[in-house]
Amino acid sequence: MIPLKDDNPTVGRPVVTYLLIGLCVLVFLMELGSQSYRTGELFYSYGLIPSVLMGHNQLPQDLYALPAYLTIFSSMFMHGGFMHLIGNMLYMWIFADNIEDSLGQKKFIIFYLLSGVGAAMAQVIMDTSSQVPMVGASGAIGGVLGAYLINHPNAR
């Protein structure tokens, strides 16, 4: 099921939702323009790698761009391909405005980031030795969808 819209109106303009979508698109365009995108190095430099975060492995010096704990955040704004980006941003566009409206801008950004961090840490805990970079906003958007289901249980 791919949603195209929801029937719940919003009171205010969802500025934070628009900014988060814009930031994800901007980061993706920067990924596409990067030489290291073609080789996958970008994902190792800015994606969340569980084994690096947990201190089991280290990145080669030429790939080290951020301290491992900051990749928890940088990975949330990267996407592995066009369809990955489009899928995440479609759900964000349809559902996040209602959650931003009910929480307010400041609480929404905190909720969004905490949802992403929580999902990332759950994945890290599942396989602390994984050397595969994790990227995408799916965890944060999963939190938004959960909040939407709780706040709008009868929505169609």
Phi, psi and omega in degrees: 000122176247114181287147176247339179192170170233167185257010182263113180287159176247155180275311183253173176280129183279072186300315181296319177301313178299318180294319179295318176298313179300319179295317178297318178294316179300314179298320179296318177297323176293322176301312182298326181278354184269136176298323183288348175294319182295329182265352181086357182298326181302321180292326177286330181281322187242349177281161179273118179249111185308315183294330177284316179301320182277357177082011179283330181224163173234149175283150170301148186306323182288346177260349183285110181245327183222153169301145186306322183293334179283340178291344173302323181271315182299324181295334181292341184253358178264157176219148186279353180178174183299314182292326176299312179297310183299315180300312180295316184288331176297311178296322178298313182301317186282319191254332187290331182300321179292324180287319175299319180298318183281328181271331190093161187297311184295313180294326180294314181296321177295315179300315181300310181295318178295324176297316178296317179296316179300315179294318179297316181292326176298318178293318178300315181297327180296328180207085184292345181262002181298137178252012181269125179294138176257131177222155174122161182262010186302320179295315179295319180289328173301320175297318178298316180295320177299315178296322179297315180297323178289317183282334183227065186294339182259008181293148178237000000 
